[in-house]
Amino acid sequence: MKNGILVASFGTTYKEARELSLEAIEHAVSSSFPDFAVYKAYTSNIVKKRIQENEGLFIPGILQALQDMYKDGIKNVYIQPTHIIPGEEYNKILDTASQYRDKFNTLKISEPLLSSPEDFKMAADILGRYYNFGKLACDSAAVLMGHGSEHAANKCYSQFQDTLKHKGFSNVFVSTVEGTPDFETSLGILKDYNFKNITLIPFMVTAGDHAHNDMAGTEKDSWKNQLISLGYNINVITQGIGELPEIQNLYLSHLRSTINNSF
């Protein structure tokens, strides 16, 4: 087989979340492109190390996966990141792939989830339908937890917030763990309304450490407990958006476009 696809993810140490999101995306890629050999790689060295230590499972990084594809005789390589924004982890993929560009006839890197205005609209529609954003009561809100980044691509979160509002989802707010808007800022925004009920939802491909600890953890500084201390009724969802078939299809559409545009 001369054509290969590399599904590149940040990774997660949460086995069930990995199976429900990342492995589901990998399976969707295999099913949609049966004539391609499908490989996987994680960009987080810490995640790869912990998985190997705790589960005895080796998952290669980008460079190792590309080396394996080269040894296997793959001539045309298409990389599909499962990242949400084109930030630091996406740049890792670009930088690493550049080292192997002369080894293959074709080496193309597809786009992460939010890469165009149409992506923002489609993702907002998908989450809106799945979580019934349009049917939120006037005293209820949803807060999406994004990862966030110091990279300039962090602006994608504010752009997604704007898209949600344009769609009429005025009770849905985007916050981040490691970028802007941060949760303290989001708390200030929530106080401007008369909300009683708040649903916390991961805006991440996998519901891993951030979702289970920073968002829904037992520590007093978790998002859930901070909101409870302010008197809100809290509903917590620990499901990564990568588990949603329509989100998986959005990745597939990016990959399909990348492959088709290479001919």
Rosetta silent file (secondary structure, phi, psi, omega in degrees, C-alpha in Angstrom):
SEQUENCE: MKNGILVASFGTTYKEARELSLEAIEHAVSSSFPDFAVYKAYTSNIVKKRIQENEGLFIPGILQALQDMYKDGIKNVYIQPTHIIPGEEYNKILDTASQYRDKFNTLKISEPLLSSPEDFKMAADILGRYYNFGKLACDSAAVLMGHGSEHAANKCYSQFQDTLKHKGFSNVFVSTVEGTPDFETSLGILKDYNFKNITLIPFMVTAGDHAHNDMAGTEKDSWKNQLISLGYNINVITQGIGELPEIQNLYLSHLRSTINNSF
SCORE:     score description
SCORE:     0.000 S_00000001
   1 L     0.000  125.127 -174.084    0.000    0.000    0.000 S_00000001
   2 L   -95.124  -17.420 -177.061    1.563    3.280   -1.123 S_00000001
   3 E  -105.554  133.711 -179.225   -0.833    5.752    0.494 S_00000001
   4 E  -136.846  150.063  176.743   -0.877    6.373    4.220 S_00000001
   5 E  -120.172  132.176  174.916   -2.690    8.571    6.724 S_00000001
   6 E  -110.642  115.501  176.245   -1.204    9.596   10.050 S_00000001
   7 E   -89.166  113.563 -173.578   -3.760   10.619   12.686 S_00000001
   8 E  -108.769  121.712 -177.434   -1.876   12.950   15.009 S_00000001
   9 E  -126.842  159.220  171.913   -3.289   13.739   18.450 S_00000001
  10 L   -65.260  -43.156  179.768   -2.091   15.402   21.627 S_00000001
  11 L   100.469  166.115  175.952   -3.114   12.234   23.478 S_00000001
  12 L  -153.596  147.599  177.654   -4.587   11.528   26.889 S_00000001
  13 L   -84.407   -6.979  179.041   -3.781    9.216   29.784 S_00000001
  14 L   -83.046  105.293 -171.894   -7.503    8.580   30.330 S_00000001
  15 H   -58.188  -47.721 -177.710   -7.976    5.200   28.638 S_00000001
  16 H   -64.047  -42.581  178.627  -11.764    5.365   28.286 S_00000001
  17 H   -63.022  -38.237  178.391  -11.641    8.910   26.927 S_00000001
  18 H   -61.829  -44.040 -178.800   -8.942    7.827   24.487 S_00000001
  19 H   -67.193  -40.104 -175.129  -11.076    4.978   23.220 S_00000001
  20 H   -76.877  -23.710 -176.190  -14.227    7.065   22.900 S_00000001
  21 H  -114.661  -71.388 -174.383  -12.628   10.011   21.129 S_00000001
  22 H   -62.573  -47.145  179.854   -9.178    9.562   19.600 S_00000001
  23 H   -69.025  -29.252  175.573   -9.562    5.893   18.724 S_00000001
  24 H   -66.542  -40.009  176.873  -13.067    6.607   17.418 S_00000001
  25 H   -65.419  -43.442  178.194  -11.603    9.234   15.078 S_00000001
  26 H   -59.876  -41.868  178.575   -8.883    6.795   13.997 S_00000001
  27 H   -65.236  -40.496  178.544  -11.525    4.159   13.283 S_00000001
  28 H   -62.159  -38.493  177.819  -13.594    6.675   11.313 S_00000001
  29 H   -65.590  -46.026  179.575  -10.521    7.482    9.209 S_00000001
  30 H   -60.471  -41.470 -178.547   -9.825    3.789    8.562 S_00000001
  31 H   -69.543  -35.359 -176.128  -13.443    3.159    7.585 S_00000001
  32 H   -82.189  -22.435 -178.580  -13.626    6.205    5.308 S_00000001
  33 L  -129.054   69.020 -174.151  -10.285    5.583    3.580 S_00000001
  34 L   -66.145  -17.359 -178.970  -10.019    1.780    3.215 S_00000001
  35 L   -92.091    7.115  179.165   -7.321    2.043    0.552 S_00000001
  36 L  -114.522  142.200  170.130   -4.953    3.889    2.890 S_00000001
  37 E   -79.499  130.376 -174.972   -2.752    2.482    5.623 S_00000001
  38 E  -110.058  127.287  178.849   -3.649    4.359    8.824 S_00000001
  39 E  -118.076  168.031  178.024   -1.095    5.156   11.518 S_00000001
  40 E  -135.070  154.676  174.792   -1.336    7.115   14.779 S_00000001
  41 E  -154.198  152.203  174.593    0.966    9.375   16.779 S_00000001
  42 E  -114.197  143.672 -179.742    0.734   11.568   19.877 S_00000001
  43 L   -91.639  -14.511 -178.968    2.456   14.927   20.170 S_00000001
  44 L   -91.072  115.078  178.594    2.675   14.989   23.988 S_00000001
  45 H   -65.993  -36.123 -179.833    5.826   13.303   25.276 S_00000001
  46 H   -64.969  -44.583  179.500    4.468   13.295   28.828 S_00000001
  47 H   -62.847  -45.232 -179.930    1.263   11.531   27.784 S_00000001
  48 H   -59.883  -43.304 -178.979    3.179    8.933   25.741 S_00000001
  49 H   -63.726  -44.741 -178.027    5.531    8.249   28.663 S_00000001
  50 H   -68.086  -37.654  177.901    2.728    7.825   31.190 S_00000001
  51 H   -63.086  -42.128 -179.827    0.722    5.533   28.919 S_00000001
  52 H   -67.490  -39.524 -179.861    3.764    3.318   28.426 S_00000001
  53 H   -68.631  -41.718 -173.082    4.537    3.284   32.167 S_00000001
  54 H   -88.760  -29.091 -174.616    0.954    2.660   33.301 S_00000001
  55 H  -120.120   -8.893 -176.801   -0.390    0.498   30.489 S_00000001
  56 L    68.449   23.188 -176.650    2.692   -0.921   28.788 S_00000001
  57 L  -109.060  122.287  178.426    1.421    0.595   25.541 S_00000001
  58 L   -93.219  124.578  174.576    3.848    2.315   23.188 S_00000001
  59 L  -121.474  123.543 -174.944    2.440    5.119   21.063 S_00000001
  60 L   -73.169  160.800  169.246    4.914    6.791   18.724 S_00000001
  61 L   -85.742 -176.951 -177.361    5.541   10.461   18.264 S_00000001
  62 H   -61.720  -47.438 -176.927    5.310   12.157   14.876 S_00000001
  63 H   -62.199  -45.151  179.423    8.923   11.496   13.895 S_00000001
  64 H   -62.782  -41.546  179.823    8.778    7.807   14.848 S_00000001
  65 H   -63.567  -41.621  178.476    5.497    7.337   12.994 S_00000001
  66 H   -66.048  -37.368  175.718    6.915    8.944    9.858 S_00000001
  67 H   -62.481  -41.863  177.947    9.977    6.711   10.116 S_00000001
  68 H   -63.385  -41.917  179.997    7.687    3.680   10.371 S_00000001
  69 H   -64.549  -39.624  178.403    5.689    4.806    7.342 S_00000001
  70 H   -64.306  -45.234  179.116    8.901    5.284    5.350 S_00000001
  71 H   -64.115  -31.209 -179.542   10.158    1.820    6.331 S_00000001
  72 L   -80.487   -1.139  176.597    6.794    0.339    5.366 S_00000001
  73 L    86.038   14.886  177.042    7.131    1.738    1.860 S_00000001
  74 L   -68.336  132.987 -178.404    4.472    4.435    2.099 S_00000001
  75 L  -103.095  -33.865 -176.256    4.983    6.947   -0.706 S_00000001
  76 E  -121.387  117.820 -174.169    2.192    9.453   -0.109 S_00000001
  77 E  -115.046  133.072  176.340    1.560   10.654    3.452 S_00000001
  78 E  -126.573  121.769 -177.569   -1.388   12.688    4.697 S_00000001
  79 E  -102.908  124.837  175.600   -1.388   13.864    8.304 S_00000001
  80 E  -112.380  106.974  175.331   -4.698   14.646    9.998 S_00000001
  81 E   -73.149  146.862  173.984   -4.310   16.437   13.347 S_00000001
  82 L  -103.354   14.001  177.898   -7.117   16.012   15.871 S_00000001
  83 L   -71.417  159.482 -177.240   -6.207   19.293   17.576 S_00000001
  84 L   -88.290  -41.504 -178.599   -8.855   22.003   17.815 S_00000001
  85 L  -120.140  157.876  177.388   -6.782   25.079   16.963 S_00000001
  86 L   -83.353   66.193 -175.636   -3.640   25.571   14.824 S_00000001
  87 L  -102.284 -145.175 -174.404   -1.494   26.344   17.847 S_00000001
  88 H   -62.113  -43.627 -178.167    1.763   25.095   19.359 S_00000001
  89 H   -67.152  -35.409  175.969    0.965   21.389   19.051 S_00000001
  90 H   -65.905  -40.982  177.865   -0.051   21.848   15.415 S_00000001
  91 H   -63.262  -32.428  174.842    3.220   23.691   14.768 S_00000001
  92 H   -58.176  -42.891 -179.832    5.067   20.717   16.263 S_00000001
  93 H   -63.964  -46.132 -179.877    3.539   18.563   13.564 S_00000001
  94 H   -60.214  -46.000 -177.205    4.520   21.008   10.816 S_00000001
  95 H   -65.664  -43.457 -178.652    8.098   21.310   12.107 S_00000001
  96 H   -68.513  -42.406 -178.976    8.598   17.566   12.548 S_00000001
  97 H   -62.652  -32.031 -178.472    7.054   16.679    9.197 S_00000001
  98 H   -62.240  -25.102  179.301    9.381   19.098    7.433 S_00000001
  99 L   -71.070  -19.567 -176.255   12.295   16.852    8.420 S_00000001
 100 L  -114.685    9.039 -173.457   10.825   14.006    6.385 S_00000001
 101 H   -61.021  -34.978 -177.293    9.415   15.903    3.417 S_00000001
 102 H   -82.208   -0.448 -179.873   12.078   14.665    0.998 S_00000001
 103 H   -88.768  -16.522 -176.182   11.467   11.030    1.982 S_00000001
 104 L  -122.735  155.395  174.429    7.998   10.833    0.437 S_00000001
 105 L   -66.277  -39.745  179.418    6.498   11.662   -2.921 S_00000001
 106 E  -134.971  133.117  173.218    3.727   13.511   -1.101 S_00000001
 107 E  -140.890  103.690 -176.004    3.600   14.803    2.457 S_00000001
 108 E  -119.496  138.246  176.591    0.554   16.936    3.251 S_00000001
 109 E  -108.889  121.613  179.723   -0.661   18.183    6.623 S_00000001
 110 L   -79.371  179.371 -174.075   -4.401   18.690    6.941 S_00000001
 111 L   -95.572  152.114  173.221   -6.096   21.276    9.138 S_00000001
 112 L   -72.513 -172.198 -171.114   -7.220   21.023   12.756 S_00000001
 113 L   -61.500  -51.145 -175.094  -10.870   21.430   13.721 S_00000001
 114 L  -104.172   96.322 -175.269  -11.187   25.233   13.644 S_00000001
 115 L  -130.585   -6.482 -178.883   -9.383   26.509   10.572 S_00000001
 116 L  -151.969  160.877  176.698  -11.898   28.558    8.600 S_00000001
 117 H   -55.194  -35.241  179.036  -15.047   30.630    9.210 S_00000001
 118 H   -66.202  -36.581  177.071  -17.064   27.689    7.893 S_00000001
 119 H   -60.906  -43.861  179.821  -15.447   25.400   10.484 S_00000001
 120 H   -59.908  -44.414 -178.706  -16.517   27.738   13.284 S_00000001
 121 H   -65.722  -44.407 -178.734  -20.088   27.775   12.000 S_00000001
 122 H   -65.854  -42.981  179.271  -20.285   24.011   11.538 S_00000001
 123 H   -64.146  -39.643  178.153  -18.787   23.274   14.968 S_00000001
 124 H   -64.044  -41.689  178.092  -21.200   25.736   16.606 S_00000001
 125 H   -63.566  -43.283 -178.673  -24.136   24.114   14.834 S_00000001
 126 H   -61.749  -50.238 -179.664  -23.004   20.631   15.839 S_00000001
 127 H   -67.222  -35.742  178.610  -22.601   21.495   19.528 S_00000001
 128 H   -61.008  -43.407  178.373  -25.776   23.568   19.441 S_00000001
 129 H   -68.318  -44.733 -173.541  -27.800   20.602   18.219 S_00000001
 130 H   -68.134  -40.293 -176.866  -26.149   18.076   20.494 S_00000001
 131 H  -103.060    8.386  176.690  -26.388   20.122   23.696 S_00000001
 132 L    54.464   45.418 -179.394  -29.616   21.966   22.806 S_00000001
 133 H   -58.919  -33.664 -177.778  -28.039   25.393   23.199 S_00000001
 134 H   -71.400  -11.082 -177.331  -31.012   26.981   21.495 S_00000001
 135 H  -110.671   12.544  177.628  -33.357   25.631   24.182 S_00000001
 136 L   -64.847  134.000  177.398  -31.505   26.876   27.259 S_00000001
 137 L   -67.120  160.614 -176.349  -33.853   28.563   29.712 S_00000001
 138 L   -64.284  -20.559  179.253  -33.256   32.242   30.457 S_00000001
 139 L   -99.193   13.367 -176.134  -31.870   31.336   33.897 S_00000001
 140 E  -125.379  147.042  179.712  -29.492   28.710   32.494 S_00000001
 141 E  -140.413  161.618  173.203  -26.103   28.905   30.809 S_00000001
 142 E  -122.445  138.096  176.224  -23.437   26.598   29.400 S_00000001
 143 E  -118.097  122.328  178.536  -19.709   27.167   29.827 S_00000001
 144 E   -92.958  127.472  177.837  -17.349   25.479   27.380 S_00000001
 145 E   -94.394  107.740  172.138  -13.898   24.646   28.738 S_00000001
 146 E   -93.641  162.661 -179.881  -11.238   25.101   26.075 S_00000001
 147 L   -71.415  -50.414 -177.661   -7.585   24.306   26.634 S_00000001
 148 L    85.251  159.816 -175.857   -6.226   27.706   25.680 S_00000001
 149 L  -160.340  155.187  171.928   -2.733   28.652   24.553 S_00000001
 150 L   -81.210   -9.789  179.122   -0.148   31.427   24.624 S_00000001
 151 L   -68.988  153.838 -179.875    0.037   30.972   20.857 S_00000001
 152 H   -59.147  -24.219 -179.710   -1.639   33.552   18.629 S_00000001
 153 H   -67.950   -7.690  175.682   -4.135   30.869   17.603 S_00000001
 154 H   -57.312  -22.638  178.534   -5.749   31.287   21.034 S_00000001
 155 H   -59.458  -18.087  178.493   -7.891   33.913   19.262 S_00000001
 156 H   -59.352  -31.398 -178.696   -9.882   30.983   17.868 S_00000001
 157 H   -68.987  -41.067  177.021  -11.682   30.741   21.215 S_00000001
 158 H   -70.430  -33.420  176.596  -12.960   34.315   21.058 S_00000001
 159 H   -66.233  -38.169  177.805  -13.857   33.779   17.406 S_00000001
 160 H   -67.939  -37.884  175.067  -15.842   30.703   18.373 S_00000001
 161 H   -58.734  -44.488  179.000  -17.560   32.730   21.105 S_00000001
 162 H   -62.361  -38.381  179.895  -18.543   35.308   18.481 S_00000001
 163 H   -66.031  -41.555  178.638  -19.855   32.540   16.235 S_00000001
 164 H   -60.416  -44.343  179.477  -21.986   31.101   19.031 S_00000001
 165 H   -64.987  -39.498  178.649  -23.530   34.502   19.697 S_00000001
 166 H   -62.765  -32.006  178.440  -24.155   35.034   15.984 S_00000001
 167 L   -77.454   -5.877 -179.734  -25.992   31.703   15.976 S_00000001
 168 L    94.106    7.337 -179.622  -28.227   32.989   18.760 S_00000001
 169 L   -89.591   67.503 -172.851  -26.609   30.949   21.546 S_00000001
 170 L   -73.582  -12.450 -179.749  -26.340   33.950   23.855 S_00000001
 171 L  -100.609   16.486 -179.093  -26.267   31.802   27.023 S_00000001
 172 E  -115.754  128.999 -173.892  -23.157   29.865   25.981 S_00000001
 173 E  -126.562  137.733  178.956  -19.733   31.087   27.086 S_00000001
 174 E  -100.411  128.856  175.537  -16.246   29.947   26.099 S_00000001
 175 E  -132.004  165.114 -178.177  -13.506   29.909   28.739 S_00000001
 176 E  -133.775  158.244  178.439  -10.013   28.403   28.790 S_00000001
 177 L   -83.360  -40.769 -172.252   -7.637   26.722   31.204 S_00000001
 178 L  -126.196   21.051  179.265   -4.383   28.132   29.849 S_00000001
 179 L  -144.880 -151.323  176.521   -5.399   31.066   27.657 S_00000001
 180 L  -123.924  146.584   -3.760   -7.958   33.826   27.391 S_00000001
 181 L   -70.865  140.383  176.571  -10.622   34.293   28.393 S_00000001
 182 E   -83.735  173.407 -172.229   -9.589   32.645   31.649 S_00000001
 183 H   -68.981  -32.628  177.969  -12.132   31.343   34.129 S_00000001
 184 H   -61.315  -41.187  176.589  -11.861   34.350   36.438 S_00000001
 185 H   -63.805  -41.405 -179.994  -12.883   36.568   33.541 S_00000001
 186 H   -64.236  -37.808  177.295  -15.723   34.214   32.724 S_00000001
 187 H   -60.419  -41.274  178.628  -16.967   34.332   36.316 S_00000001
 188 H   -62.308  -37.538  178.803  -17.161   38.107   36.058 S_00000001
 189 H   -68.161  -43.423 -179.044  -19.215   37.818   32.887 S_00000001
 190 H   -61.564  -34.004 -178.856  -21.584   35.266   34.427 S_00000001
 191 L   -66.767  -18.114  178.733  -22.219   37.570   37.396 S_00000001
 192 L   -76.278   -7.565 -178.962  -23.677   40.143   35.018 S_00000001
 193 L  -115.375  171.631  179.053  -26.609   37.792   34.378 S_00000001
 194 L  -104.705   46.524 -179.880  -29.244   36.206   36.598 S_00000001
 195 L   -73.711  144.654  173.965  -28.286   32.628   35.886 S_00000001
 196 L  -114.161  -31.750 -174.490  -29.172   29.919   38.386 S_00000001
 197 E  -120.848  131.392 -179.977  -28.137   26.803   36.469 S_00000001
 198 E  -132.146  131.673  175.398  -24.842   26.276   34.674 S_00000001
 199 E  -105.287  127.957  177.390  -23.695   23.292   32.618 S_00000001
 200 E   -98.221  128.887 -175.085  -19.948   22.757   32.233 S_00000001
 201 E  -133.503  129.798  175.856  -18.876   21.139   28.960 S_00000001
 202 E   -68.308  128.314  170.787  -15.356   20.279   27.729 S_00000001
 203 L  -102.014   57.644 -177.755  -14.524   22.043   24.473 S_00000001
 204 L  -137.006  153.284 -178.462  -11.737   19.538   23.980 S_00000001
 205 L   -63.253  -41.995  178.570  -11.390   16.498   21.761 S_00000001
 206 L  -118.164  146.768  173.794  -10.939   14.239   24.776 S_00000001
 207 L   -90.617   83.042 -176.615  -12.330   14.530   28.290 S_00000001
 208 L  -104.833 -136.774 -173.620   -9.010   14.003   29.997 S_00000001
 209 H   -60.134  -44.980 -178.532   -7.180   15.547   32.938 S_00000001
 210 H   -61.955  -43.401 -178.341   -8.466   19.098   32.456 S_00000001
 211 H   -66.613  -43.003 -174.452  -12.083   17.970   32.194 S_00000001
 212 H   -80.876  -27.111 -177.192  -11.949   15.595   35.153 S_00000001
 213 H  -108.973  -60.342 -178.780   -9.809   17.728   37.456 S_00000001
 214 H   -63.112  -37.973 -178.132   -9.740   21.414   36.500 S_00000001
 215 H   -88.720  -53.129 -169.440  -13.395   21.406   35.483 S_00000001
 216 L  -113.060   12.959 -174.643  -15.120   18.699   37.495 S_00000001
 217 L   -71.222  172.540 -177.659  -12.589   17.886   40.232 S_00000001
 218 L   -87.450  -12.770  179.323  -13.105   17.723   43.980 S_00000001
 219 L   -66.484  151.079 -174.939  -10.607   20.485   44.783 S_00000001
 220 L   -66.833  -20.411 -179.314  -12.142   23.782   45.861 S_00000001
 221 L   -94.159    6.114  174.402  -10.599   25.633   42.920 S_00000001
 222 L   -65.336  154.765 -179.484  -12.169   23.388   40.273 S_00000001
 223 H   -57.922  -41.747 -179.437  -14.582   25.230   38.017 S_00000001
 224 H   -59.153  -50.205 -175.398  -17.467   23.177   39.383 S_00000001
 225 H   -72.886  -30.792  174.509  -16.736   23.932   43.021 S_00000001
 226 H   -63.393  -41.578  179.901  -16.039   27.611   42.405 S_00000001
 227 H   -69.574  -39.445  177.636  -19.456   27.933   40.785 S_00000001
 228 H   -61.263  -40.787 -179.137  -21.158   25.931   43.533 S_00000001
 229 H   -65.390  -20.374  178.067  -19.609   28.240   46.133 S_00000001
 230 L   -92.299    2.205  174.263  -21.215   31.161   44.307 S_00000001
 231 L    95.867    7.091  178.885  -24.630   29.551   44.600 S_00000001
 232 L   -81.930  149.344  168.118  -25.112   28.115   41.120 S_00000001
 233 E   -86.063  128.006 -170.226  -26.709   24.755   40.421 S_00000001
 234 E  -116.880  133.504  170.086  -24.132   22.846   38.383 S_00000001
 235 E  -116.610  129.497 -176.527  -24.440   20.120   35.778 S_00000001
 236 E  -115.706  130.897  175.457  -21.151   18.636   34.588 S_00000001
 237 L  -112.377  124.162  177.401  -20.591   16.812   31.312 S_00000001
 238 L  -113.335   73.058  179.255  -17.366   14.835   30.977 S_00000001
 239 L  -139.408  124.701  177.098  -17.457   13.976   27.305 S_00000001
 240 L   -73.296  148.705 -178.490  -14.925   15.123   24.747 S_00000001
 241 H   -69.998  -15.819  175.989  -16.307   16.612   21.544 S_00000001
 242 H   -67.701  -11.903  177.078  -14.222   14.065   19.627 S_00000001
 243 H   -79.256  -15.464 -176.166  -16.804   11.489   20.677 S_00000001
 244 L   -82.714  123.740 -179.019  -19.449   13.164   18.521 S_00000001
 245 H   -54.650  -35.165 -178.868  -19.786   11.580   15.056 S_00000001
 246 H   -70.065  -32.547  174.144  -20.469   14.960   13.457 S_00000001
 247 H   -69.372  -41.555  175.638  -17.219   16.367   14.855 S_00000001
 248 H   -57.775  -40.290 -179.972  -15.416   13.285   13.564 S_00000001
 249 H   -66.798  -29.522  177.302  -16.962   13.975   10.163 S_00000001
 250 H   -67.498  -40.158  173.504  -15.620   17.529   10.238 S_00000001
 251 H   -62.067  -42.962 -179.417  -12.104   16.137   10.629 S_00000001
 252 H   -61.963  -37.084  179.416  -12.809   13.698    7.810 S_00000001
 253 H   -66.194  -37.435  175.585  -13.916   16.521    5.530 S_00000001
 254 H   -62.547  -46.439 -178.230  -10.619   18.321    6.168 S_00000001
 255 H   -64.440  -42.953  179.700   -8.677   15.173    5.391 S_00000001
 256 H   -61.084  -40.797  178.704  -10.695   14.445    2.270 S_00000001
 257 H   -65.283  -41.282  179.045  -10.071   17.957    1.006 S_00000001
 258 H   -62.996  -43.305 -179.912   -6.331   17.667    1.668 S_00000001
 259 H   -67.197  -46.120 -178.059   -6.109   14.368   -0.196 S_00000001
 260 H   -64.104  -35.041 -178.221   -8.214   15.544   -3.138 S_00000001
 261 L   -77.284   -4.974 -178.908   -6.225   18.766   -3.490 S_00000001
 262 L   -90.011   -6.180 -179.035   -2.956   16.849   -3.788 S_00000001
 263 L  -100.914    0.000    0.000   -3.838   15.417   -7.192 S_00000001
